[in-house]
Amino acid sequence: MANIELKELTKRGEDYSQWYQDLVVKADLAENSAVRGCMVIKPYGYAIWEKVQAQLDKMFKETGHVNAYFPLFIPKSFLSKEAEHVEGFAKECAVVTHHRLMKDPNGTGVVVDPSAKLEEELIVRPTSETIIWNTYRNWIRSYRDLPLLINQWANVVRWEMRTRLFLRTTEFLWQEGHTAHATKEEAEEEATRMLNVYAEFAEKYMAMPVVKGVKSANERFAGALDTFTIEALMQDGKALQSGTSHFLGQNFAKAFDVMFADKTGKMEHVWATSWGVSTRLMGALIMSHSDDNGLVLPPQLAPIQVVIVPIYKNEDQLAQITTKITPIINELKSLGISVKYDDSDNKKPGWKFAEYELKGVPVRLAMGGRDLENGTVEVVRRDTLCKETRSIENISQYIQDLLNEIQQNIYKKAFDYRTAHTITVDTYEEFKEKIEEGGFILAHWDGTTETELKIKEETKATIRCIPFDGDKTPGKCMVTGKPSAQRVLMARAY
């Protein structure tokens, strides 16, 4: 008895993009809103985001960071202070010009009150470097005020013409860390540390293998001296930038005159970093693991880790099953496992099975009349859809171990996919042929923006990063034949 909505889920092999869109909507994660390019994150989708947020927030605090909140609006003049930064975001900014509406004198409804024009336009934040560094100028006086390690959970707006739920929306949720340091070395160390936090989160909690590296000058964050990134490979062979950390040097400190007195009393500009991940991670989670039956969620981030469905003929039998199941529910909860007992009578068991499969619940238990007699329960794991019948003796410990096994298996599957779809090429002809098949390609590049732009224009592939742990053997650029220090990671990307 398959869920009728599940029947309508486009197959990955037929149309990957449509499969993704179908899945986001049908699994109740998000939907398009009345505002073009903006999404409504539904409760189930937001529950996953809350798990992401809670774990990252814990990791940030373990590394000494604290949370704060800064204004949504940024004076336009602030964005003019760091030239490269404003150039990078100018085309994506939403601008507030007036502060009041009035009744339309020519009819019904409202119009902008022309007398309420702002003296200076305000920008809806596309990122917060400028407003934050203007604030830090008042907070930092001496070396004793450093390092300043602050994170913000917020929403940002970047005006997008072509949007896709979670992956690219005009408004999205994220966190942005902004730190100030006394020395260049401390700031570089911070940028690397936070990239490692992102990589650990992606691999340990999202079960998503990532490649760590530094961006090319052309792909670097506007206003940064270096941008570090984690890159993941989705099941359609496209890359997804899943988190970035930026070494900003002294650019923003100089633009906003943020100085400190060092131990000798000499005034110096501070050194800065910024780093962030967004609801784009939700897209990464979906595309890394899910299948034609719906979501596949790693247990670490699943809002419901175990669902229990009773199969009963009458109220008396339901009461008996509930009596057997209640101690199991309590044991699972005591182990920190989130459980849902679905004894609702408005949907048949088959419908429920399909629904929880679609929503990616890692483990499903079912108990019917025969199970009741035998003291057994049916166990189905979402990652492999394997089914088995087990005694309810010690079932809680078994499920805890099973959840760990599922987490590891989901990671291994994604890792094996990436390994199978990562190749090395030496010639541009081979590159152009292989890029059509998707996946990561390791190739030599001469380090110039001209060559990089030529590759992008001719193949739609970009340099995802120069890997930290990549092949450091020097060679010749596949395009120009000029010397190349090491292979770089290339792919088509979201």
N, C-alpha and C positions, 0 to 999 in steps of 0.2 A: 504494500500500500504506500507507494511513493508520494511524497508531498507534491501537489500539483505545481507549486512554485519551483520545486527542484527540477521538474521536467523541462521547465522553460530556461534553465541555466545553460547558456551557450557553452559548448565544449571548448577547452583550451586550444585543441588542435585546429578547430574551425576558424575561430576569431578570438585571439588572445585578449585583445583590447575590450571586446564586447563581453567576454567571459569575466574580466575584471570588473567592469561596470555593473554587470548583472549581479555578481557576487556581493559587492559592496551594498547594493540596494536590497537584495533578497535575504541577505544574512542580517539585515536590520542594523547596519553599521552607520550609514549616513545617507543623505539624499540631497538633491539640489534644492536650493531655497528660492524664495521669491526675488531675491537679490541676485542678479546675474553674476556668475563666477564664485558665489559664496555657498557654503554647504551648511546643512543642519547635521550635526553629529548626534545620532540617536543614542538612547541609553545604553544599548549593548556595545556600540562602538566607543562610547565615552568611558564605559567600564574598563575596556581594554586600555584606553589612553590613561586612565587613572592608575592602572597597574604599572604602566610604563613610567609615568610621572613619579609615582611613589618610590620605585626602585632607583631611578636616576637621582631623585632628590636625596635619598639616603646616601648614595655614592658621592654626591657632591659634598654633603655635609661631613662625610668621613674624610674628605680631603681638605677640610677647613673652610669651606665656603658657606656663606649665609645668604638668605633671600631678602630682597627688597623689591620695591615697586616704583617705577618712574612713569612720568606722564605719557599718555597716548599721543598728545599733540607736540610737535616740534616746530619752533619758530623757523620760518624759511631761511633766515639769515644764518642759522646754525649750520645748515647743510651747505652753505657757501664757503665755510671756513676750511674744509679739507677738500681740495679740488678733485682729486681722484675719486673720493668717496661720493661726492655729489654727482659726478659724471656717471658713476656706476649705477646709481639709483634714480636719476632724474626722470627716466621714461616710465618708471613704475609708481610714481608718487600720486596719491590722492590729496587734493589741496582744499582746505577749508577757507572760504573767502568772506562769508557772512555769519553772523551769530543770531539771526532772528528771522522768523517768518511773519507774514501778515495775511489777513483775509484778502483774497483777490477782489480789488475794487470793481472789476469787470464781470464778476460772476461768482460761482461757488468755489470752494476749496481755498488753498493758500498759495502764496507766491513768496519769493525772497524779498525781504524788506530792503530796498535800495539804500536806506539810511543806516543800515546795520553792517556796513562794510568794515571788515577788520583793518586796522592800521597796518598790520603785518600779517600776511597769510600764514596759516598753520598747516603743517604737513602731518597727515596721519602716519604714524611711525612705520617705516619699512624695515627699520632696525634702529637700535637705540644708542649707538656710539656717541652721537653728537650731544644729545640731551644729558647723557650720563657723564660724559667728560666735562661738560659745562658745570655739572653738579660737583664732580670730584675736585674741581678747582677750589671749592670752599671747604672740602673735607681734608685735603692733604696739605700739611705745612712742613713736616719734618720726616726724617727717616723712621721715626717712631710710629708714624701713621701707616707704614708700609710693612708687608704687602696688604693691599686692600682686595679682598676676595669676595665678590658679590655676584649673585645670580638673580635673574628675574624670570618668573613664569608669566607669560603674557600672550596677547594676540598681536599680529602685525598685518599690515596691508601692503601688498605689492600688486599693482594693477596688471592683471593677466588677460590676454585676449583669448587664449585657448586653455580651457581649464579641464581638469580631471579630478574627481573626488579623491581627497587625501594627497595625491601626488603633486597637484598644482592648482591651488585655488587663490582667489584674490585676497581673502582673509584666511589666515591659518593660525593655529596655536603652536607655541614653541617655548623653549627656554633659551635665554641668552646670558652667558656669563661674561662679565667685564672686570678685568683685574688690573691693578697697578703695582709696579715693582720698582725697587731701587736700582736694579742692574739688568742689563741686557740678558745675561745668563739666566737669571731668575725667571724672567718673562718667557724666554725660550723653553725653559724647563717646564713651566706651567702649561704652555701651549701643547707640549708633547704629553705631559701628564694627563690632560683632559682628553686628548685624542685616545690615549690608552684606556681611559674610563669608558669612552664611547665604544671602543672595540670590545672591551670586556663585556659591556652590557649587550651588545649585538650578538656576541657569540654565546655567552653564558645564559642569557635570558630570552633573547629572540631566536636562539638556535640558528643564527645566520652568520656564516663565515664571511669575513671581510678582509680586504687588502688595505694595509695602512701605507700612506705615502704622502708626498708633498706635491702640490699642484704646480703646473707650469705657470710662467708669468702671465700668460694669456687667460688662464682659468682661475687665477687667484682672486680673492675677495677684494673689492674696491677699497683701497686705502691700506691694505696689508703689505708687509714685506715678505711674508710667507704664509701660505695656507696649507694646513695639513688636513688630510681627508681619510675617511673610511669608505671604501667602494665595495658594493655587493653586486652579485650577478643574479638577475631574476630568471624565472623559468623560460622566458622567451628569448634569452640570450642577450638582453639589454642590461647595461649597468645602471645602478642607482646610487647616487651620492647620498650616503646615509647619515653623515655627520661631519662637521668641519670645525677646526680650531685654528685661530689666526694669531700669528705674531705680528703685532701692529707697530713694533718699534717705538719711536717717539713721535710719530706723525700726529696723532690726536692730542698728545700732551702739548706739542708745540702749537697746534691749531687753537687749543683752548687755554694755553698758558698755564698748564698744570705743573708746578714746580715744587721741589722739596729741598730742605736744608739737609745736607749729608752730615756725617759725624764731625766733619771739620768745619761745618757752618757754610760750606759752599753750596750755592743754589744750582740744582740740576733738574732737567726735565725727567719725569718718570717714564718707565717703559711699560708697554701695555699689551694685553691680549684680549681677544673675545672668542667665544665658542658657542655653538648652538646645535640643537636638533629640534625637529618639528613633527607635526602630525604626519609628515611624509613617511615617518617610520611605520605608520599604520599601513600604508601602501606597500612598503617593503615586506612587512610581516605577511600580508595577504599573498603577494606575488612570489615570495620565497618558497612557501610550503603548501599552498592550497591546491585542490584537485577538482576533478569534474563533479565530485559529490558535494563540494562546498569548501568552507574554511577548514584549514588544519592549523590549530593553535598550539604552540608549545605550552605545556602545562604551567610553566613559570608565569605566563602572562594571560592565561585563560581565566575569565571572570568566574566561570563555573568549571571546576576541574573534573567533577564527577556528577553525573545525573543518574538518578534511580527512578525507573519506571515500573510501577506495579501492573501486572496483567491479571485482572480479576473478573469474575462472573457476577458477583453481587456484593453488597455492602459488607456482609459478614466476612466474606473472603478477603476483601480489602482491609478490614480491621485486623484480621490474622496476619496478613502480609506486613501491615504497618507495625504491628507488635514485634515481628521478627527483624524488620529493617531499622527501627528506631535506635537500638544499641549500636548498629553499624554506623549510622549517621553520626551519632555522638562520638564514637571512636575516631572516625575520619576527621571530624571537626577538631577534636583534641590534638590531632596530628598536624593541625594547621591547613587542612585540605578543605577547599570550598565545595559544598555539596548542595544539589537541588533535588528534592523529592517531589516528583511531578505526579500527584495523584488526582489531577483535575479530570473531570468526567466529560468535558466538552470535546475532547479529541481522542481518537483511537490510538492504541499503542504504536501501530505502524506509522501513523502520521507523526507522532512524537519522535520516533526513531529517526525519521527522515529530517525532521526539524533540527534535532540536536546534532545530527551529522552535518547538516548545512551550516550550523553555527560553530562547528569545530570543537565541540566539547570533547576533551581528550579520552575520557573513559565513560562508558555507559553500562549501567547494571540493570538487569530486568529480573523480576521474580514473579512467577506465575503459580498456578495451583500445584503442578507437579514439583516445582522447586520448593514450595512450601512443605510438601510431604517429605521431600528428600533432604531438606536442609541445605539446598544449593542456590546458586545465583548464576545467571548468564552474564558474562563479562565480554564487552566489545571494546577494542581499542581503536581510536579514530585514525591513527596514522597508517595502520595496515588493514583496518576493517576485519582483523582476525577475531573470531568468536570462540569462546570456550565456556564450559560449565564448571564451576568450582564450588567446593564446600564453603559455607559461610564461616567456618572455623578459621580464625586468623586472617580473614579476608581484608581487614583494614591495612595490616602490614603489607600484604601482597599488593594492594592497590597503591600504597605509597611507593613501593619498589617499582611497580609498573609505570607510575607517572615519571619517575626518574629515567627509566628505560626509554619511554616515549620521547622525553626531552632529548636524550642522547641520540636516539634513532633519527629524529627529525633533523638534528644538526648534521649527522653523518650523511643523510640523504642529500642535503643541500651542499655539503662539502664535496661529495662524490660527483654531483652534477657540475659544480664549478671546475673540479679537476678535469673532468671529461670534456669541458668546453673552454679550456684554456690552452692556447697553442702558441708556438713560437714561429715567426716568419722572418725571412731575411730579404725578400724582394718586395717591391711595391706592387708588382703584378700579382704575386701570391696574396698579398695583403688585401688588395681590392677584390680578389676572388673569395677569400675566406671571410671577410667582413659581412658578406651577404648571408653567411650561415649563422651569424651571431656569435656571442661568446667573447671572452677576453683574449686579446692578442698582445703578445709581448714582442716588441720590435725596436730596432735602433732608430733614433731621431737625432738630428744634428743640433738640437737646442734652440733653433731660431723660431720666432713667431711666424715668419713667412712660410716656412715649411709646414708648421702646425696648421695654419689657416688653409694652406693648399690641400692638406689631407682632409680637413673638415669639409671644405667646399666640394671636393671630388668624391668623397666617400660617406659623408655625414657622420664619420667617426671622430671622436675627440680623445685627447690624452687625458685619461681618468686620473692618473697620478704617476709620479716617479716613485716606485715602491721602495720602502725602507729595506725590505728583506729580499729584494729582487736580484737578478743576475747582474753583478757589477762588472762583468767582463766587457772591456771596451770593444767597439766595433765600428761599422760604417753605417751611416744613415741610409735607410732603405729607399729614400726618395732622391737624395742629392749625392750620396756616396761620401759625404764629408764625415770627419771623425765624430763618434758618439761615445759618451762616457759610459753609458749603461742602457739596457733595454727599459722601455717605458710601457706602462699598461694602457692599451687603447681599446675602445669599444664604442658602439652606438649607445646612447644613454637616454634616460628619461629626463 
